[in-house]
Amino acid sequence: MNRRVARLRAAQALYQIDLTEGDIESAIESVLDEGEKPSSFMLDLIHGTINKKAVIDPVISESLQGWTLDRMGLVDRAIVRMTLYEMKFIEDIPVNVTFNEGIELAKAFGGEESGRFVNGVLSKAMERLQELNE
């Protein structure tokens, strides 16, 4: 499983967990194709995003203009959370690569409007993360 597919599967699982408030393992199993095994990268994205939600969500909230975290679409929220987790906590992937992958996922799942929305939120969130790291 390459990283692009891992991100896709992770976003699907995070969406499902958020939607159903179900357990992580069931969500992971439900997004995998028959015979497919989750990669360590996919598992890191899922577990890391969930475990760091308390750090990530305030950054998202501060990056939303005229929106609240609860009003965000579940797909967009899952993608933004996962992308910010990857940008902040996975150091071996360039931030701009992660940023672009997040936008592409949003376009694929939600269309052009989601891509623009996620782009705006991630841009603001990146600024906020840089301020926190200084």
C-alpha positions, -999 to +999 in steps of 0.1 A: +000+000+000+016+033-011+012+065+009-015+080-013-037+049-008-028+048+029-040+084+032-072+077+014-080+046+036-071+065+067-093+094+058-122+070+051-116+053+085-114+086+104-146+098+087-164+065+097-151+068+133-164+104+135-197+095+119-206+064+139-184+070+170-175+033+164-144+015+173-112+020+154-105-016+144-139-020+128-135+012+108-101+001+096-114-033+085-144-017+067-122+005+045-098-021+033-103-041+001-105-078+003-071-092+012-056-058+017-035-052+049-032-018+065+003-003+062+021+010+093+018+045+078-020+042+075-023+029+111+000+058+123-023+083+105-054+069+121-042+063+156-020+094+157-048+117+145-072+103+171-046+105+199-035+141+190-071+154+184-068+176+216-037+193+201-051+194+165-087+206+170-078+239+187-055+248+158-084+240+133-109+260+154-085+290+153-081+286+115-118+286+107-134+319+097-171+321+102-173+283+110-170+261+140-154+227+141-188+211+147-202+228+116-175+214+093-184+186+071-173+152+085-152+144+054-135+178+054-129+176+092-114+141+089-091+152+061-080+184+078-073+166+111-053+139+094-033+163+073-024+185+103-014+154+122+009+143+094+023+179+090+030+183+127+040+149+139+055+129+109+088+145+102+101+125+072+075+138+048+078+174+034+050+196+047+042+209+012+037+173+000+013+166+029-005+199+023-011+190-014-022+155-007-048+168+018-062+192-008-063+164-034-081+141-010-107+168-003-112+174-040-117+137-046-142+132-018-160+165-018-153+182-051-138+216-060-155+235-031-141+211-005-107+215-021-108+253-017-122+251+018-096+226+030-069+246+013-079+278+032-082+260+066-048+242+061-031+274+050-043+292+082-035+262+103+001+260+089+006+296+099-007+289+134+016+258+137+046+278+126+038+305+153+035+278+179+069+263+169+087+297+172 
